[in-house]
């Protein structure tokens, strides 16, 4: 049986795959910190929203989640996303939530590597 956080993380990642920026932005704190390892660090909801807009794809990504691990205020999700041209990226996101009651994502560290 999935926990509430696991269900939330599935929806959060599906929103990334489907360019659902409104949903994603509703789920993060105003002071979100997003580190895309090896690329950039973004601070604040405005910078986060701009990055999401730049990453939008014309077609939804195909996504397979392999694992969702949650523990207290921390979680991790890994899997594979594939673009419409067939390019696949293995990903792992490590998240920190703002708290326990109605939590929002406060910190996101993303690792991604092209696999095909």
C-alpha positions as CSV (number, residue, x, y, z in Angstrom):
1,X,0.0,0.0,0.0
2,X,1.4,3.4,-1.0
3,X,1.8,6.2,1.5
4,X,0.3,9.7,1.0
5,X,3.8,11.0,0.2
6,X,4.4,8.2,-2.4
7,X,1.1,9.1,-4.1
8,X,2.0,12.8,-4.0
9,X,5.5,12.1,-5.5
10,X,3.9,10.0,-8.4
11,X,1.6,13.0,-9.2
12,X,4.5,15.5,-8.8
13,X,6.7,13.5,-11.3
14,X,3.8,13.0,-13.7
15,X,3.2,16.7,-13.7
16,X,6.9,17.2,-14.8
17,X,6.4,14.7,-17.6
18,X,3.2,16.4,-18.7
19,X,4.3,20.0,-18.5
20,X,1.8,20.7,-15.7
21,X,3.6,23.7,-14.3
22,X,0.6,25.0,-12.4
23,X,0.4,21.8,-10.4
24,X,4.1,21.8,-9.7
25,X,4.3,25.4,-8.6
26,X,1.4,24.8,-6.2
27,X,3.4,22.1,-4.6
28,X,6.6,24.0,-3.8
29,X,7.5,26.6,-1.2
30,X,8.3,30.3,-2.2
31,X,11.9,29.7,-1.2
32,X,12.4,26.5,-3.2
33,X,16.0,25.6,-3.9
34,X,16.5,23.4,-7.0
35,X,19.9,22.0,-7.7
36,X,20.3,20.3,-11.1
37,X,23.6,18.6,-10.4
38,X,26.4,19.5,-12.8
39,X,24.2,22.3,-14.4
40,X,22.8,25.0,-12.1
41,X,21.2,25.9,-8.8
42,X,18.0,27.9,-8.7
43,X,16.6,29.7,-5.7
44,X,13.1,30.9,-5.3
45,X,9.7,30.1,-7.0
46,X,10.2,32.6,-9.8
47,X,13.5,31.1,-10.9
48,X,12.0,27.7,-10.5
49,X,9.0,28.6,-12.7
50,X,11.3,30.1,-15.4
51,X,13.3,26.9,-15.5
52,X,10.2,24.8,-15.8
53,X,9.1,26.9,-18.8
54,X,12.5,26.5,-20.5
55,X,12.3,22.7,-20.0
56,X,8.8,22.3,-21.5
57,X,8.5,19.7,-24.2
58,X,6.1,19.9,-27.2
59,X,4.9,16.4,-26.3
60,X,4.6,14.8,-22.9
61,X,7.5,12.7,-21.7
62,X,7.1,9.0,-21.2
63,X,8.0,8.2,-17.6
64,X,8.7,5.1,-15.7
65,X,9.2,5.4,-11.9
66,X,11.4,2.6,-10.5
67,X,11.4,3.5,-6.8
68,X,9.9,6.1,-4.4
69,X,11.5,6.1,-1.0
70,X,10.2,8.4,1.8
71,X,11.4,9.0,5.3
72,X,10.1,11.8,7.4
73,X,10.7,15.1,5.6
74,X,12.9,13.5,2.9
75,X,12.2,11.5,-0.2
76,X,13.8,10.1,-3.3
77,X,12.4,9.1,-6.7
78,X,14.2,7.4,-9.5
79,X,13.3,6.2,-12.9
80,X,13.5,6.9,-16.7
81,X,12.0,9.7,-18.8
82,X,11.9,9.4,-22.6
83,X,11.4,12.3,-25.0
84,X,9.2,12.1,-28.1
85,X,12.4,11.6,-30.2
86,X,13.2,8.5,-28.2
87,X,16.0,10.0,-26.1
88,X,16.0,8.5,-22.6
89,X,17.3,10.0,-19.3
90,X,17.8,8.1,-16.1
91,X,16.9,10.4,-13.2
92,X,17.0,10.6,-9.5
93,X,15.4,13.4,-7.5
94,X,16.1,13.9,-3.8
95,X,13.5,16.0,-2.1
96,X,13.1,17.8,1.3
97,X,9.6,18.8,2.4
98,X,8.7,21.9,4.4
99,X,7.1,19.9,7.2
100,X,4.8,17.1,8.0
101,X,1.3,18.6,7.7
102,X,0.4,19.7,4.2
103,X,4.0,19.6,3.1
104,X,5.4,21.4,0.1
105,X,8.7,20.7,-1.6
106,X,11.3,23.0,-0.1
107,X,14.5,21.5,-1.7
108,X,15.0,19.5,-4.8
109,X,18.2,17.9,-6.0
110,X,18.0,16.4,-9.5
111,X,20.5,14.0,-11.1
112,X,19.9,13.1,-14.8
113,X,22.0,11.2,-17.3
114,X,21.3,10.4,-20.9
115,X,21.0,6.7,-21.4
116,X,19.9,6.3,-25.1
